């Protein structure tokens, strides 16, 4: 039986016979992982070359074990505390309902400090694809990948060619457009070189704004645009309209006048729902008897933050917390306006912006992810499938007066991360810092790939997932974007207090590197080439209490871990 995206939430308790149906509450002070706090700190001081050798040896050791399928559900611009498990924030309760992710946390491992290698769409995904840190990829912003990268090997290619996986991708991947087998567009007017991204099958689409703005004749073959152009939807008054015109009206305020209304823009044409449908289409046509990998690239909750009438109504009666240090901002538009019933009995037209509609997108995504996992279960393959849910980066969502990404602050540089599947410990909360860069290494590890491509530094999270302390772990995690770099490391709180915490060192090379800084941050010194900031991410996850004037000893330990030429 096919479940609709929103109705699917009600059925989440039936996902597996062993899954609990209860909706237990979790406080924002998530359970301490006592086993993690007993780590042997000696493993954190291995030189990088020895660490990579240990990772390769560990992958070789794993090559003979059963190889699971891998389902990677990737959201775009998802802030770390809006994950359905944090029930409160500094500014008030957070009534976000994400029952699928709550169930995943009970049946898998939940990482509370997962950092991205770069908090921007293109760079973050390039790091994941190439298995390299931000500065090593050469993809510094959302511009097209450098031409010489077309000869580079991706993690997906290793999965397909070395591990014999059937590799699939759908949705907004932000990868190089002209893949040999699955170009995003039919046109290649500048004769750009082709690249083998490493997929056996793919249905690629653009982001929300490009689908609305870009001309059809220049961007033929893009899947979602083609889908919208090919169907007609009805407006409130019963007249027909092309679906893409309705989409344009809702997303960017253009298209046919009055084309965006409650009837014309429903979940049947919503971008995230489209990607869910394409994921199931890929699963239905994959070959039997072969391990598979699939990356599902949802466009949401990346702006424009737009809710259909049904989604907007679902969050309208709840109160949503204000941004930090920005009271009254991003209020729920449907709570401040008056609406009339249309001829179909619907109260709300589609709504845009506001924290409540960010929540509406997330709750819809939770249901869509459940639908895909439920489909894998109905195929009889969930028992041997590792399911991973993460974001490509966070979203400041109005904190300290700024929305968006590309900043070193926790809401931007971190993202939720959930993993469940065979061999993954149940109900575990891991509070130490990890990097989403290492998702690629984790896939390769479970697939039995014994050797990384030259230059790859992605590692594996299997030591955490299986709680095997004999396996190596990354000694620290890094991130960066344009005018700043950061390093995060788990270490004793102080020489007097051996309790483990995580310190984050930020190096900004201009005031631009401090965009969105809390008012409490030490200001950038006039005329200085660098500025160093330090935070304790365990005790101060919102980056409100700077330690750079108080802990020079921690700064001295972390500075050498920054990329060459940064703050030293």
SEMI-103759 format. One record per residue (C-alpha): x negated, y negated, z; residue in three letters. Coordinates in Angstrom, 3 decimals. Layout:
<sites>
          x          y          z   senu
          X          Y          Z    ALA
...
</sites>
This chain:
<sites>
          x          y          z   senu
      0.000      0.000      0.000    UNK
     -1.455     -3.365     -0.951    UNK
     -1.509     -5.885      1.898    UNK
     -1.057     -9.595      1.243    UNK
     -3.877    -11.786      2.492    UNK
     -1.961    -13.335      5.394    UNK
      0.106    -10.285      6.313    UNK
     -3.061     -8.226      6.540    UNK
     -3.950     -9.776      9.882    UNK
     -1.101     -7.984     11.590    UNK
     -2.465     -4.622     10.492    UNK
     -6.050     -5.121     11.644    UNK
     -5.628     -2.675     14.515    UNK
     -5.101      0.175     12.027    UNK
     -8.413     -0.384     10.239    UNK
     -9.908      2.800     11.701    UNK
     -8.361      5.465     13.939    UNK
    -10.973      4.608     16.561    UNK
    -10.397      0.839     16.484    UNK
     -8.672     -0.774     19.418    UNK
     -5.412     -2.652     18.778    UNK
     -5.778     -4.977     21.767    UNK
     -6.625     -8.657     21.272    UNK
     -8.957     -9.156     24.240    UNK
     -9.972    -12.707     25.051    UNK
    -13.593    -13.766     24.938    UNK
    -14.990    -16.835     26.631    UNK
    -17.612    -19.023     24.995    UNK
    -20.144    -17.780     27.548    UNK
    -20.685    -14.493     25.714    UNK
    -22.011    -11.469     27.596    UNK
    -25.756    -11.517     28.279    UNK
    -27.670     -8.782     26.529    UNK
    -29.701     -7.404     29.438    UNK
    -31.540     -4.915     27.234    UNK
    -32.775     -7.705     24.966    UNK
    -34.088     -9.544     27.998    UNK
    -36.363     -6.609     28.810    UNK
    -38.222     -6.812     25.499    UNK
    -41.907     -6.095     25.357    UNK
    -43.206     -9.558     24.510    UNK
    -46.410     -8.110     23.032    UNK
    -44.552     -7.388     19.797    UNK
    -43.924    -11.099     19.256    UNK
    -47.602    -11.928     18.880    UNK
    -48.604     -9.778     15.922    UNK
    -50.264    -11.671     13.041    UNK
    -48.008    -12.107     10.005    UNK
    -49.997     -9.634      7.905    UNK
    -49.700     -6.917     10.560    UNK
    -45.983     -7.671     10.952    UNK
    -45.357     -7.182      7.219    UNK
    -47.363     -3.932      7.291    UNK
    -45.239     -2.674     10.189    UNK
    -42.065     -3.549      8.292    UNK
    -43.244     -1.626      5.224    UNK
    -44.153      1.392      7.342    UNK
    -40.766      1.284      9.031    UNK
    -38.946      1.139      5.690    UNK
    -40.944      4.118      4.455    UNK
    -40.008      6.045      7.600    UNK
    -36.319      5.322      6.950    UNK
    -36.317      6.369      3.298    UNK
    -35.359      9.970      3.998    UNK
    -32.268      9.159      6.089    UNK
    -28.707      8.978      4.725    UNK
    -28.236      5.872      2.644    UNK
    -25.074      3.898      3.401    UNK
    -23.064      1.645      1.150    UNK
    -23.504     -2.046      1.981    UNK
    -20.692     -4.624      1.888    UNK
    -21.850     -8.220      2.398    UNK
    -19.078    -10.783      2.938    UNK
    -20.597    -14.270      2.597    UNK
    -18.720    -17.440      3.538    UNK
    -19.805    -20.908      2.411    UNK
    -20.455    -23.648      5.014    UNK
    -19.307    -21.843      8.171    UNK
    -20.269    -23.403     11.497    UNK
    -21.494    -20.977     14.148    UNK
    -18.984    -21.615     16.937    UNK
    -15.867    -21.348     14.725    UNK
    -16.025    -17.577     14.591    UNK
    -12.848    -16.582     16.446    UNK
    -14.783    -15.530     19.553    UNK
    -15.636    -18.927     20.996    UNK
    -12.388    -19.904     22.712    UNK
    -13.542    -23.328     23.863    UNK
    -15.942    -26.103     22.919    UNK
    -17.429    -29.098     24.729    UNK
    -14.409    -31.149     23.680    UNK
    -11.601    -28.696     24.399    UNK
    -10.041    -25.307     23.637    UNK
    -10.571    -23.781     20.199    UNK
     -7.387    -21.840     19.287    UNK
     -8.870    -20.127     16.225    UNK
     -7.410    -16.684     15.474    UNK
     -9.706    -14.314     13.568    UNK
     -8.605    -10.812     14.620    UNK
    -10.691     -8.994     12.014    UNK
    -13.919    -10.573     13.309    UNK
    -12.885     -9.894     16.900    UNK
    -12.466     -6.247     15.926    UNK
    -15.827     -6.282     14.124    UNK
    -17.497     -7.557     17.281    UNK
    -16.058     -4.631     19.229    UNK
    -17.181     -2.095     16.636    UNK
    -20.537     -3.634     15.787    UNK
    -23.142     -6.215     16.751    UNK
    -22.464     -9.926     17.033    UNK
    -25.425    -12.315     16.655    UNK
    -24.852    -15.634     18.401    UNK
    -27.997    -17.370     17.106    UNK
    -28.373    -16.503     13.463    UNK
    -30.331    -19.196     11.637    UNK
    -30.426    -19.745      7.893    UNK
    -33.735    -20.281      6.048    UNK
    -32.298    -23.530      4.687    UNK
    -28.898    -25.110      5.447    UNK
    -27.957    -25.860      1.846    UNK
    -26.117    -23.569     -0.580    UNK
    -28.670    -23.093     -3.356    UNK
    -31.826    -22.889     -1.227    UNK
    -30.261    -20.596      1.378    UNK
    -29.095    -18.108     -1.242    UNK
    -32.363    -18.305     -3.171    UNK
    -34.238    -17.378      0.008    UNK
    -31.924    -14.404      0.435    UNK
    -32.259    -13.314     -3.199    UNK
    -36.067    -13.586     -3.346    UNK
    -36.730    -12.466      0.227    UNK
    -38.877    -15.548      0.875    UNK
    -38.928    -18.534      3.207    UNK
    -37.668    -21.923      2.013    UNK
    -41.050    -23.405      1.026    UNK
    -42.067    -20.221     -0.782    UNK
    -39.061    -20.187     -3.126    UNK
    -39.522    -23.581     -4.767    UNK
    -35.726    -23.994     -4.677    UNK
    -35.610    -27.142     -2.578    UNK
    -32.047    -28.301     -3.262    UNK
    -28.958    -27.379     -5.285    UNK
    -30.600    -28.061     -8.639    UNK
    -31.216    -25.177    -11.047    UNK
    -33.906    -22.650    -10.154    UNK
    -37.337    -23.365    -11.707    UNK
    -37.744    -21.636    -15.051    UNK
    -40.674    -19.480    -13.932    UNK
    -38.403    -17.893    -11.325    UNK
    -36.707    -15.955    -14.104    UNK
    -39.633    -13.530    -13.908    UNK
    -39.358    -13.029    -10.153    UNK
    -37.969     -9.868     -8.566    UNK
    -34.866    -10.150     -6.406    UNK
    -33.753     -8.037     -3.483    UNK
    -30.780     -6.974     -5.614    UNK
    -33.077     -5.705     -8.350    UNK
    -34.986     -3.588     -5.833    UNK
    -31.709     -2.126     -4.594    UNK
    -30.608     -1.306     -8.133    UNK
    -33.863     -0.121     -9.699    UNK
    -35.860      1.301     -6.785    UNK
    -33.022      2.606     -4.599    UNK
    -30.613      3.516     -7.436    UNK
    -27.748      1.564     -5.883    UNK
    -24.809      0.301     -7.924    UNK
    -25.126     -3.415     -7.143    UNK
    -22.168     -5.782     -7.462    UNK
    -21.464     -9.464     -6.882    UNK
    -18.413    -11.671     -7.215    UNK
    -17.479    -15.271     -6.495    UNK
    -19.552    -18.434     -6.011    UNK
    -23.098    -17.069     -5.798    UNK
    -25.057    -20.312     -6.520    UNK
    -27.641    -18.236     -8.387    UNK
    -29.300    -18.902    -11.718    UNK
    -26.543    -19.188    -14.322    UNK
    -27.933    -17.177    -17.248    UNK
    -28.290    -13.594    -16.114    UNK
    -29.075    -11.083    -18.892    UNK
    -25.928     -9.074    -18.358    UNK
    -23.644    -11.395    -16.404    UNK
    -24.137    -15.044    -17.406    UNK
    -21.844    -17.367    -15.517    UNK
    -21.060    -19.225    -18.748    UNK
    -20.852    -18.116    -22.371    UNK
    -22.627    -21.300    -23.463    UNK
    -26.365    -21.835    -23.078    UNK
    -26.798    -25.124    -24.969    UNK
    -30.361    -25.749    -23.754    UNK
    -31.508    -22.196    -24.541    UNK
    -32.507    -21.551    -20.953    UNK
    -34.454    -18.313    -20.467    UNK
    -32.459    -15.326    -19.314    UNK
    -33.002    -13.641    -15.971    UNK
    -32.222    -10.244    -14.505    UNK
    -30.683    -11.027    -11.119    UNK
    -30.382     -7.312    -10.410    UNK
    -26.653     -6.627    -10.606    UNK
    -25.030     -3.564    -12.138    UNK
    -21.687     -5.369    -12.330    UNK
    -20.571     -8.889    -11.506    UNK
    -17.678    -11.351    -11.784    UNK
    -19.248    -14.759    -11.184    UNK
    -17.430    -18.024    -10.543    UNK
    -18.111    -21.649     -9.680    UNK
    -17.443    -23.676     -6.544    UNK
    -14.250    -25.570     -5.854    UNK
    -15.182    -28.951     -7.335    UNK
    -16.937    -27.691    -10.467    UNK
    -13.929    -25.570    -11.383    UNK
    -11.782    -28.689    -11.200    UNK
    -14.129    -31.164    -12.881    UNK
    -16.241    -29.465    -15.541    UNK
    -15.077    -29.320    -19.132    UNK
    -13.854    -25.990    -20.482    UNK
    -15.839    -26.200    -23.713    UNK
    -19.149    -26.487    -21.842    UNK
    -18.439    -23.856    -19.207    UNK
    -16.690    -21.053    -21.021    UNK
    -16.571    -17.597    -19.486    UNK
    -16.544    -18.771    -15.853    UNK
    -14.074    -16.361    -14.286    UNK
    -11.935    -18.507    -11.992    UNK
    -11.556    -21.391    -14.448    UNK
    -10.538    -18.919    -17.132    UNK
     -8.010    -17.322    -14.778    UNK
     -6.393    -20.663    -13.878    UNK
     -6.260    -21.800    -17.501    UNK
     -4.396    -18.629    -18.456    UNK
     -1.407    -18.792    -16.148    UNK
      1.596    -21.055    -15.542    UNK
      2.991    -21.861    -12.095    UNK
      6.208    -23.588    -11.086    UNK
      6.478    -26.912     -9.328    UNK
      8.937    -27.748     -6.560    UNK
     11.431    -28.979     -9.154    UNK
     11.269    -25.705    -11.099    UNK
      9.299    -27.022    -14.059    UNK
      6.220    -25.148    -15.256    UNK
      2.653    -26.404    -15.055    UNK
     -0.714    -24.933    -15.967    UNK
     -2.320    -23.497    -12.809    UNK
     -5.579    -25.345    -13.340    UNK
     -3.734    -28.665    -13.514    UNK
     -2.094    -27.870    -10.185    UNK
     -5.486    -26.869     -8.815    UNK
     -7.079    -30.131    -10.005    UNK
     -4.334    -32.143     -8.351    UNK
     -4.833    -30.448     -5.006    UNK
     -8.632    -30.221     -5.000    UNK
     -9.709    -33.579     -6.438    UNK
     -6.478    -35.559     -6.846    UNK
     -6.517    -35.392    -10.646    UNK
     -4.728    -33.440    -13.329    UNK
     -1.051    -33.776    -14.245    UNK
      0.684    -36.419    -12.081    UNK
      2.520    -34.823     -9.134    UNK
      1.112    -31.441    -10.157    UNK
      0.055    -30.549     -6.625    UNK
      2.953    -29.453     -4.459    UNK
      3.967    -26.647     -2.114    UNK
      5.232    -24.415     -4.911    UNK
      2.566    -24.952     -7.570    UNK
     -0.439    -24.406     -5.284    UNK
      0.020    -21.185     -3.373    UNK
     -2.316    -18.426     -2.218    UNK
     -1.837    -16.510     -5.446    UNK
     -4.132    -19.049     -7.158    UNK
     -6.243    -20.037     -4.133    UNK
    -10.019    -19.726     -4.771    UNK
    -10.815    -17.445     -1.823    UNK
     -7.886    -15.155     -2.637    UNK
     -9.124    -14.943     -6.224    UNK
    -12.553    -13.775     -5.041    UNK
    -10.937    -11.139     -2.813    UNK
     -9.031     -9.807     -5.816    UNK
    -12.225     -9.679     -7.893    UNK
    -14.034     -7.792     -5.113    UNK
    -11.349     -5.117     -5.128    UNK
    -11.492     -5.013     -8.932    UNK
    -15.244     -4.332     -8.791    UNK
    -14.756     -1.617     -6.185    UNK
    -12.093      0.061     -8.288    UNK
    -14.347      0.312    -11.340    UNK
    -17.638      1.299     -9.693    UNK
    -19.028      4.756    -10.526    UNK
    -18.279      7.602     -8.134    UNK
    -20.926      9.527     -6.232    UNK
    -23.467      6.722     -6.043    UNK
    -24.364      4.439     -3.123    UNK
    -23.307      0.862     -3.720    UNK
    -23.990     -2.687     -2.593    UNK
    -21.554     -5.558     -3.035    UNK
    -21.949     -9.244     -2.176    UNK
    -18.661    -11.130     -1.966    UNK
    -19.291    -14.880     -2.246    UNK
    -16.259    -16.765     -0.939    UNK
    -16.070    -20.480     -1.900    UNK
    -14.533    -21.428      1.456    UNK
    -14.559    -23.031      3.880    UNK
    -16.857    -25.353      1.876    UNK
    -15.240    -28.751      1.105    UNK
    -12.891    -29.842     -0.288    UNK
    -11.077    -28.444      2.737    UNK
     -7.639    -27.770      1.269    UNK
     -4.778    -25.666      2.642    UNK
     -1.796    -24.302      0.798    UNK
      1.610    -25.087      2.308    UNK
      1.670    -21.727      4.074    UNK
     -1.856    -22.105      5.459    UNK
     -1.205    -25.690      6.598    UNK
      1.957    -24.684      8.430    UNK
      0.135    -21.857     10.237    UNK
     -2.172    -24.263     12.115    UNK
      0.148    -27.244     12.471    UNK
      1.413    -26.536     15.983    UNK
     -1.991    -26.035     17.605    UNK
     -4.266    -28.688     19.072    UNK
     -7.799    -28.694     17.671    UNK
    -10.880    -30.003     19.523    UNK
    -12.465    -33.298     18.527    UNK
    -15.987    -33.414     17.119    UNK
    -18.773    -33.931     19.651    UNK
    -19.441    -37.625     20.312    UNK
    -16.788    -38.538     17.755    UNK
    -13.354    -38.574     19.440    UNK
    -10.315    -38.837     17.215    UNK
    -12.165    -37.954     14.007    UNK
    -10.999    -35.340     11.497    UNK
     -7.523    -35.165     12.971    UNK
     -4.940    -32.812     11.562    UNK
     -3.157    -34.692      8.746    UNK
     -0.005    -32.587      8.920    UNK
      0.390    -33.599     12.573    UNK
      0.368    -37.316     11.782    UNK
      2.760    -37.466      8.821    UNK
      6.444    -36.846      8.191    UNK
      7.525    -34.388      5.524    UNK
     10.758    -33.440      3.823    UNK
     11.971    -30.017      2.776    UNK
     11.511    -29.213     -0.893    UNK
     14.104    -27.288     -2.862    UNK
     12.554    -23.996     -1.716    UNK
     12.806    -24.772      1.969    UNK
      9.117    -25.524      2.429    UNK
      8.201    -28.387      4.710    UNK
      4.595    -29.084      3.868    UNK
      2.826    -29.887      0.632    UNK
     -0.815    -28.716      0.470    UNK
     -3.029    -30.518      3.002    UNK
     -6.600    -31.750      2.721    UNK
     -9.288    -32.406      5.334    UNK
     -9.034    -32.284      9.101    UNK
    -10.436    -29.717     11.497    UNK
     -7.122    -27.873     11.521    UNK
     -7.365    -27.160      7.793    UNK
    -10.949    -25.966      8.198    UNK
     -9.421    -23.522     10.681    UNK
     -6.676    -22.604      8.204    UNK
     -9.294    -21.700      5.600    UNK
    -11.163    -19.551      8.123    UNK
     -8.049    -17.710      9.263    UNK
     -7.148    -17.003      5.652    UNK
    -10.698    -15.760      5.021    UNK
    -10.450    -13.470      8.035    UNK
     -7.380    -11.856      6.481    UNK
     -9.028    -11.590      3.066    UNK
    -12.118     -9.912      4.515    UNK
     -9.899     -7.451      6.313    UNK
     -8.137     -6.666      3.027    UNK
    -11.438     -5.793      1.332    UNK
    -12.620     -3.615      4.228    UNK
     -9.215     -1.962      4.380    UNK
     -9.560     -1.140      0.674    UNK
    -12.951      0.473      1.309    UNK
    -11.327      2.534      4.046    UNK
     -8.533      3.627      1.692    UNK
    -11.206      4.713     -0.783    UNK
    -12.537      7.037      1.921    UNK
    -15.920      5.266      2.094    UNK
    -15.798      3.060      5.171    UNK
    -17.352      5.701      7.414    UNK
    -20.607      5.350      5.421    UNK
    -20.508      1.611      4.768    UNK
    -22.407     -1.103      6.615    UNK
    -20.277     -4.265      6.696    UNK
    -22.010     -7.620      7.159    UNK
    -20.246    -10.974      7.589    UNK
    -22.213    -14.230      7.588    UNK
    -22.311    -17.760      6.220    UNK
    -24.890    -19.311      3.920    UNK
    -25.217    -22.215      6.396    UNK
    -23.172    -24.160      8.912    UNK
    -21.026    -27.306      8.894    UNK
    -21.414    -30.291     11.227    UNK
    -17.659    -30.960     11.011    UNK
    -17.819    -34.505     12.343    UNK
    -20.174    -33.902     15.273    UNK
    -22.115    -37.071     16.111    UNK
    -20.230    -38.872     13.346    UNK
    -21.440    -36.715     10.451    UNK
    -19.941    -33.845      8.476    UNK
    -21.704    -31.552      6.044    UNK
    -24.937    -29.559      5.980    UNK
    -28.664    -29.969      5.346    UNK
    -29.418    -30.987      8.958    UNK
    -31.539    -29.289     11.657    UNK
    -28.780    -29.400     14.279    UNK
    -27.239    -26.161     15.474    UNK
    -23.847    -26.588     13.784    UNK
    -25.578    -27.006     10.404    UNK
    -28.634    -24.723     10.584    UNK
    -26.900    -21.749     12.198    UNK
    -23.998    -19.496     11.187    UNK
    -21.961    -16.588     12.579    UNK
    -23.299    -13.101     11.875    UNK
    -21.493     -9.795     12.441    UNK
    -22.676     -6.318     11.423    UNK
    -20.915     -2.970     11.865    UNK
    -21.309      0.460     10.344    UNK
    -23.070      3.806     10.753    UNK
    -25.920      3.608     13.245    UNK
    -24.974      0.100     14.431    UNK
    -24.355     -0.196     18.154    UNK
    -20.804     -1.069     19.205    UNK
    -19.805     -4.086     21.238    UNK
    -23.253     -5.607     21.416    UNK
    -23.952     -9.336     21.621    UNK
    -27.465    -10.331     20.583    UNK
    -28.426    -13.810     21.778    UNK
    -31.982    -13.972     20.498    UNK
    -32.806    -15.903     17.316    UNK
    -32.620    -14.031     14.016    UNK
    -32.799    -15.206     10.401    UNK
    -30.269    -14.461      7.675    UNK
    -33.346    -14.250      5.435    UNK
    -33.753    -10.797      6.957    UNK
    -30.435     -9.504      5.702    UNK
    -32.208     -8.632      2.445    UNK
    -34.878     -6.677      4.300    UNK
    -32.169     -4.918      6.288    UNK
    -30.409     -3.808      3.093    UNK
    -33.668     -2.519      1.635    UNK
    -34.479     -0.729      4.874    UNK
    -31.187      1.148      4.991    UNK
    -31.435      1.873      1.254    UNK
    -34.836      3.505      1.736    UNK
    -36.885      1.047     -0.324    UNK
    -40.432      1.559      0.858    UNK
    -42.213     -1.416     -0.708    UNK
    -41.274     -5.071     -1.042    UNK
    -42.035     -7.105     -4.135    UNK
    -45.172     -9.283     -3.960    UNK
    -44.608    -12.366     -1.841    UNK
    -41.472    -11.126     -0.098    UNK
    -41.465    -11.727      3.666    UNK
    -37.935    -10.595      4.460    UNK
    -37.885     -8.209      7.426    UNK
    -35.309     -5.772      8.812    UNK
    -32.840     -6.183     11.667    UNK
    -32.523     -2.418     12.159    UNK
    -34.534     -2.524     15.388    UNK
    -31.756     -4.676     16.873    UNK
    -28.833     -2.881     15.244    UNK
    -30.004      0.561     16.376    UNK
    -31.718     -0.733     19.538    UNK
    -34.991      0.887     18.588    UNK
    -37.737     -1.098     20.327    UNK
    -40.424      0.905     18.527    UNK
    -39.641     -0.994     15.328    UNK
    -41.194     -4.430     14.674    UNK
    -39.266     -7.671     14.846    UNK
    -39.863    -11.084     13.329    UNK
    -41.914    -13.097     15.847    UNK
    -40.010    -16.344     15.191    UNK
    -37.537    -17.782     12.702    UNK
    -37.856    -20.863     10.505    UNK
    -35.656    -23.198      8.517    UNK
    -36.065    -26.378      6.515    UNK
    -34.582    -28.806      4.054    UNK
    -36.281    -31.716      2.278    UNK
    -37.342    -34.059      5.117    UNK
    -37.574    -31.653      8.066    UNK
    -38.736    -28.200      9.149    UNK
    -37.875    -26.247     12.272    UNK
    -39.099    -23.147     14.080    UNK
    -37.154    -21.211     16.731    UNK
    -38.789    -18.710     19.051    UNK
    -37.650    -16.592     21.973    UNK
    -40.088    -16.964     24.862    UNK
    -40.191    -17.258     28.667    UNK
    -38.453    -20.353     29.980    UNK
    -41.607    -21.542     31.740    UNK
    -44.750    -20.174     33.391    UNK
    -42.768    -20.053     36.635    UNK
    -39.554    -18.610     35.142    UNK
    -39.964    -15.458     32.998    UNK
    -36.318    -15.442     31.932    UNK
    -36.185    -15.429     28.145    UNK
    -34.726    -18.394     26.304    UNK
    -35.046    -19.763     22.766    UNK
    -36.782    -23.041     22.004    UNK
    -36.265    -24.963     18.767    UNK
    -38.965    -27.329     17.530    UNK
    -37.951    -29.824     14.821    UNK
    -40.481    -31.747     12.727    UNK
    -39.046    -34.684     10.745    UNK
    -41.243    -36.571      8.294    UNK
    -38.904    -39.549      7.890    UNK
    -35.761    -40.958      9.523    UNK
    -33.789    -39.091      6.838    UNK
    -34.812    -35.879      8.570    UNK
    -32.779    -37.004     11.588    UNK
    -29.449    -37.412      9.817    UNK
    -26.632    -36.544     12.190    UNK
    -28.850    -36.682     15.269    UNK
    -27.070    -36.925     18.630    UNK
    -27.363    -40.277     20.353    UNK
    -29.493    -38.602     23.004    UNK
    -32.213    -37.647     20.492    UNK
    -35.477    -39.509     20.829    UNK
    -35.548    -42.090     18.021    UNK
    -37.913    -41.847     15.081    UNK
    -41.004    -43.981     15.827    UNK
    -41.354    -46.921     13.464    UNK
    -43.996    -46.279     10.828    UNK
    -44.895    -42.823     12.127    UNK
    -45.637    -40.029      9.628    UNK
    -43.884    -37.428     11.806    UNK
    -41.475    -37.036     14.679    UNK
    -41.239    -33.944     16.895    UNK
    -38.099    -32.898     18.777    UNK
    -37.580    -29.921     21.093    UNK
    -34.427    -28.191     22.380    UNK
    -33.518    -25.139     24.433    UNK
    -30.926    -23.434     22.247    UNK
    -29.720    -21.100     25.023    UNK
    -28.939    -23.758     27.614    UNK
    -28.207    -26.567     25.147    UNK
    -26.758    -25.099     21.927    UNK
    -25.324    -28.466     20.862    UNK
    -28.793    -30.148     20.881    UNK
    -27.755    -32.823     23.355    UNK
    -30.623    -32.616     25.875    UNK
    -34.012    -33.196     24.199    UNK
    -37.070    -31.711     25.854    UNK
    -39.808    -33.224     23.694    UNK
    -40.908    -35.571     26.494    UNK
    -40.727    -32.833     29.143    UNK
    -42.300    -29.682     27.673    UNK
    -45.541    -30.472     25.839    UNK
    -46.667    -26.921     26.587    UNK
    -43.840    -25.452     24.488    UNK
    -44.492    -27.949     21.703    UNK
    -48.171    -26.959     21.660    UNK
    -47.219    -23.290     21.297    UNK
    -44.675    -23.848     18.514    UNK
    -46.474    -26.450     16.387    UNK
    -48.844    -23.908     14.749    UNK
    -45.811    -21.903     13.608    UNK
    -44.534    -24.716     11.378    UNK
    -45.414    -24.591      7.659    UNK
    -48.854    -25.895      6.772    UNK
    -48.926    -29.687      6.644    UNK
    -45.922    -30.304      8.904    UNK
    -46.574    -32.242     12.130    UNK
    -50.196    -31.069     12.121    UNK
</sites>
